[in-house]
Amino acid sequence: MTQSAWTRSGAPVDASTFTLIQWEALKKTAQLGDYVMTCCKAPAVLKTSINGLPFFAHLSDECATAPETVWHHAGKAAVLAGLASLGIEGNDEVPGQSPTGEKWEADVLFKASDRTIAIELQRSYQHLRDFTRRQERYAESGVECYWLVRKETFITLAKATSRLLLKRDYGNVFPPGGIGTGMLSELPVAMLDTENSQRVMFGGLKAATVPAWLAGILNRSYQYRGGSWNLD
């Protein structure tokens, strides 16, 4: 199950943006093929969980698409749908190049006023130095970059960043107030659950919808505070 899908014409859809009444009405009028799964483009069926949660599901058996691809495609669709709900057009797999000639390709890229913002989705393990290198490459290109990762990747990354944070900023002395999740001010990373409630989690496991998280980036209320990236 997932809350993200594509329309027949390729527009991203986030099921969480519908009220239950709207969703039930849509279920009655939607034709097979009006919506397709983000992972494999197979026809999507509109369903409602026993807890009243709208979601999309495969028509028959689950597809054989690799978990990495499923999460990545669902995440991109969720971000693109969230941007659309804010009246912003986002594009996926956008190539670019830094002033020194280093190439990059943003999972999602969009513009807001004078800002160019990239959202990178990383499901699998990636060394801290690679996060840092890619972040610096975006900064050199005049692009803000925010990361969404799965929970297991976040936990692994937090261990590495905590060690660096303690050594670099606190002289290896654990501060009385703690260090939050231990993330770095120069590396905005949050967790993304692409199933169930499709939430972005950050800070002390606080959570927000994808559109609310994107809005926080835009209005700058998503900020680094005491070792964690948080909204407000």
C-alpha positions in Angstrom: 0.0 0.0 0.0 1.1 3.5 -0.6 -0.5 7.0 -0.6 1.2 8.1 -3.8 0.2 7.3 -7.4 0.3 8.8 -10.8 -2.7 9.8 -12.9 -3.2 8.4 -16.4 -1.6 11.6 -17.7 1.4 11.4 -15.3 0.4 13.9 -12.6 1.4 13.0 -9.0 -1.4 12.3 -6.5 -1.3 12.1 -2.7 -4.2 10.2 -1.2 -3.7 12.0 2.1 -4.8 15.3 0.6 -8.4 13.9 0.2 -11.0 14.0 2.9 -12.7 10.6 3.5 -15.8 11.8 1.8 -13.9 13.0 -1.2 -12.0 9.7 -1.3 -15.1 7.5 -1.2 -16.7 9.6 -4.0 -13.5 9.2 -6.1 -13.6 5.4 -5.5 -17.0 5.2 -7.0 -16.1 7.2 -10.2 -12.5 6.2 -10.9 -12.0 3.8 -13.8 -9.3 1.1 -13.9 -6.2 2.8 -15.3 -7.1 6.3 -14.2 -4.3 5.9 -11.6 -1.2 3.8 -11.7 1.3 2.7 -9.1 4.5 4.7 -8.9 6.7 1.6 -8.7 5.7 -0.2 -11.8 3.0 1.8 -13.6 0.5 -1.0 -13.1 -3.2 0.0 -12.6 -3.8 1.2 -9.0 -6.9 0.4 -7.0 -8.2 3.0 -4.5 -8.8 1.6 -1.1 -9.5 2.7 2.5 -7.9 1.0 5.5 -9.9 -0.1 8.6 -8.6 3.0 10.3 -10.0 5.3 7.5 -6.7 5.9 5.8 -6.9 6.4 2.0 -4.3 4.5 -0.1 -3.5 3.0 -3.4 -2.8 -0.7 -4.0 -1.9 -3.0 -6.8 -4.8 -4.6 -8.7 -3.5 -8.1 -8.1 -0.3 -9.4 -6.5 2.4 -7.0 -5.3 4.9 -6.2 -8.1 8.4 -7.6 -8.2 10.0 -4.1 -8.4 13.0 -3.9 -6.0 12.3 -2.3 -2.6 14.8 0.5 -3.4 12.9 1.4 -6.5 9.5 1.2 -4.9 10.4 3.5 -2.0 12.2 5.9 -4.3 9.4 6.2 -6.8 6.8 6.5 -4.1 8.9 9.2 -2.4 9.3 11.2 -5.5 5.6 11.1 -6.2 4.8 12.2 -2.7 7.2 15.2 -3.0 5.9 16.2 -6.4 2.2 15.8 -5.2 3.1 17.9 -2.1 4.6 20.6 -4.2 1.6 20.6 -6.5 -0.7 21.1 -3.5 1.3 24.2 -2.7 0.9 25.5 -6.2 4.6 24.8 -7.1 5.7 22.8 -10.1 8.5 20.3 -9.4 10.5 18.2 -11.8 12.2 14.9 -11.3 15.6 13.6 -12.4 16.8 17.1 -13.3 20.5 17.2 -14.4 22.8 20.0 -13.5 26.5 20.9 -13.1 28.6 22.8 -10.5 30.8 25.7 -11.5 33.8 23.3 -11.3 32.2 20.9 -13.8 30.9 18.3 -11.4 27.6 16.8 -12.6 24.6 16.1 -10.5 21.0 14.9 -11.0 18.3 16.0 -8.5 15.6 13.5 -7.6 13.2 16.5 -7.4 14.1 20.1 -8.3 11.9 23.2 -8.0 12.2 27.0 -7.8 10.5 29.3 -5.3 11.1 33.1 -5.6 14.9 33.4 -5.9 15.6 29.9 -4.4 16.4 26.7 -6.2 15.8 23.7 -4.1 16.6 20.0 -4.5 15.0 17.1 -2.6 17.2 14.0 -2.6 15.8 10.6 -1.6 18.2 8.0 -0.3 16.9 4.6 0.8 20.1 2.5 0.9 23.2 3.0 3.0 25.5 5.9 1.9 28.6 6.9 3.8 28.6 10.3 5.5 31.4 11.5 3.2 29.1 10.9 0.2 26.2 12.8 1.8 28.6 15.6 2.5 30.2 15.6 -1.0 26.9 15.7 -2.7 25.6 18.4 -0.4 28.6 20.6 -1.0 28.2 20.1 -4.8 24.7 21.4 -4.6 25.8 24.3 -2.5 28.5 25.2 -5.0 25.8 25.2 -7.7 23.6 27.6 -5.7 21.1 24.9 -4.9 19.6 24.2 -1.4 19.4 20.4 -0.8 17.2 18.6 1.7 17.4 14.9 2.2 14.7 12.2 2.8 15.9 8.8 3.9 14.3 5.7 5.3 14.4 5.0 9.0 17.2 2.5 8.9 19.4 4.8 6.9 18.6 7.7 9.2 19.7 5.7 12.3 23.0 4.6 10.6 23.7 8.2 9.5 22.8 9.6 13.0 25.5 7.4 14.6 28.2 8.9 12.2 27.0 12.5 12.5 26.8 12.2 16.3 30.4 11.2 16.6 31.5 14.0 14.3 29.2 16.6 16.1 30.6 15.6 19.6 34.2 15.8 18.4 33.9 18.9 16.3 31.5 21.1 18.3 31.7 19.8 21.9 35.3 18.6 22.3 34.0 15.0 22.9 32.2 16.2 26.0 28.5 15.3 26.0 26.5 18.5 26.7 24.0 18.6 29.5 21.1 19.3 27.1 22.0 16.4 24.8 22.6 16.7 21.1 19.2 15.9 19.7 19.3 13.4 16.9 23.0 14.3 16.4 22.5 15.6 12.9 24.6 18.4 11.3 23.5 21.9 10.7 24.9 21.7 7.1 23.1 18.5 6.3 19.3 18.6 6.5 18.1 15.0 6.8 14.7 13.6 7.7 13.0 10.2 7.5 10.3 9.4 5.0 7.7 6.7 5.5 6.2 6.0 2.1 3.5 3.6 3.5 0.8 4.0 6.1 0.4 7.7 6.9 3.3 8.8 4.5 4.9 11.1 7.0 8.2 13.0 7.2 9.8 12.4 10.6 12.6 14.5 12.2 13.9 15.9 15.5 12.6 13.8 18.4 10.6 11.7 16.1 8.2 14.5 15.5 6.3 14.2 12.2 4.5 16.2 9.5 2.8 15.5 6.2 5.0 15.9 3.1 3.2 19.2 2.1 3.7 20.6 5.6 7.4 19.7 5.6 7.8 21.3 2.2 6.0 24.4 3.4 8.4 24.5 6.3 11.3 24.6 3.9 9.7 27.3 1.9 8.9 29.6 4.9 12.1 28.7 6.6 10.5 27.3 9.7 12.3 24.0 9.1 15.5 24.8 10.9 18.4 23.3 12.8 18.1 23.5 16.5 20.2 21.8 19.1 21.4 18.9 17.1 18.2 18.3 15.2 16.3 19.6 12.2 12.8 20.6 13.3 9.7 22.4 12.3 9.0 25.4 14.6 
